[in-house]
Amino acid sequence: MAGQFITFEGGEGAGKSTQIRRLAERLSNLGRDVVVTREPGGTPAGEAVRRLLVSGDVSRWSPLAEALLNYAAREQHLREVIRPALARGNVVLCDRFMDSTRAYQGYAGGCAQDFIDTLEASVVGDTLPGLTLIFDLDPALGLARAKARAEAGAEDRYERKGLAFHQGIREGFRDIARRNPGRCRLIDAGQTVDRVAEDVWAAVSGVL
């Protein structure tokens, strides 16, 4: 059985992690072998890069440096986790992938899109998601959700970048969805958790 690669994208507080857990459980109950992972992260080295990116002063990295850090972690993640899992026939569910770099560092951060194109072609290559779910939510609501769940020492560097930055992220993700209609599905993340889960399943069952 061929592996399936499904990525979950969206701004802060959009509910991706909750929906990944629900989908993983549903697929496991159907007998599929599921690998749940995340970016930045997914490997010990990737988790170390994550700590560099999601904490500290908001200006500690330029958007270009952030893109490079994300892709350094992504190369190892693909090599050590994602590609082997797909080769085994697993369903890989990844919380953020290449589109987050394009939305956060590109559209919102101002990193040149042709630079991101080069990184994507060199690192991701043909290991593209078969389906990308983009959770669309008003950034003000998403930031409020993220703040409500935050704990001491939370990964809140991006949340502290301000509403305008997050509005740029939302528009970036929407543009990515428009440009990639065969791969991307826009999910209304402002609905109830159960209704969002129904929309996720409708998209995923069509691919599987």
Disulfide bonds with the S-S distance in Angstrom:
none
